[in-house]
Amino acid sequence: MKPFLETLRLELASFTLDDIDRLARLDGDPEVMRYIADGSTKTREQTREGIERTLRYCREHPGLGIWSVVERDSGAWTGWASLKHLVPPRLWNDPKYESWKDKIEVGYRLLREHWGKGIATVAARALLEYGFRTLGLERIHAIVHPRNAASVRVLEKLGMQKLGSADYGGFEVLHYQRNRDRSELS
């Protein structure tokens, strides 16, 4: 499959239903899921349903989505990165998410064996550039669990500014934002 985005180190490509085993391994790892919502892992069936929702989302919101992240040199599947609505459209009418409704976020989730290699930073940086240059977004958001120090470091390396603590659907998160810098786009 032709990559959606490429960097010197990584390729980002669209998900397919063939990715279910890799994603089930990722979402079934308690260490990976520790800082995601309530920390629950997902079953294979929940993962399959998630892929189907992702594929629908990508069809309905061209340019946005969640992509597989693959190391170019080794061909290893490392996880995923995303540029998508912070709140899924199915929750737009839920009052718990009212203040988050129209925000676009950058995100990532990696297999444990790929933590600490800079992959999240490289993939997220490519998606920030794509969001600002190609989609013309004025700002991109991110949320992170307050105790997820590694993810906080990624967001800081990306030049995202901490806006403070916030409630995201009943979970405490740190809210980050980066505005488009016009000098970067010339």
Steps between C-alpha positions, in 0.01 A plus 500: 500500500625847413586704810283799587798692643872426508787629708864395484425236767131419475209428269143574602244289313125447518359231724334194355314214665823303453649708783275339762766269650752782542240738646358234730851443636545875552160563662521181705823603675426636851820709500409665169143570617595613851447870425213468252162596652442257790797278406289212371639277231291407196392160376563386145132565422520855639812553290322377185209736572751782552662435161160503334416835670840636392446398138154665502644813663770529233241471222277763665783744589746508209847610605453397863550156646713246679795343320728203558858604576771282344878535529639542150828315557365193678141496374388455862146606588543721807147625575286783374484878480196717445371839399129497574216664687577498870142390564359228274203631300272247675556697826459852363161541669623373836522796743812347664692577180344834400819705542709245304265450204671689218863437591742296287758298692826328426548166672704179498521158660802271468591143584719492811805375313498823299478740795791737553618497137354837397236338279204681661678833459587440133152376410320778688731767353418374149128518579529851645674616183238327286217654704640850476634493142258273319177533696554865594415445866558800726559294816541139603430363847616205708389356831705279727460326835677713765730211603604408145840671517628347175206635300530841667865509383390419144249786500758741638755396232231578242475855632149453634399735780337372815167671553439334836303218656154421371216251528460284190185293536559436868876450477762751611735587214765755417394706198763611248470710188722616218405787272609517141821700472492677167882514481507117495276492195709705261 
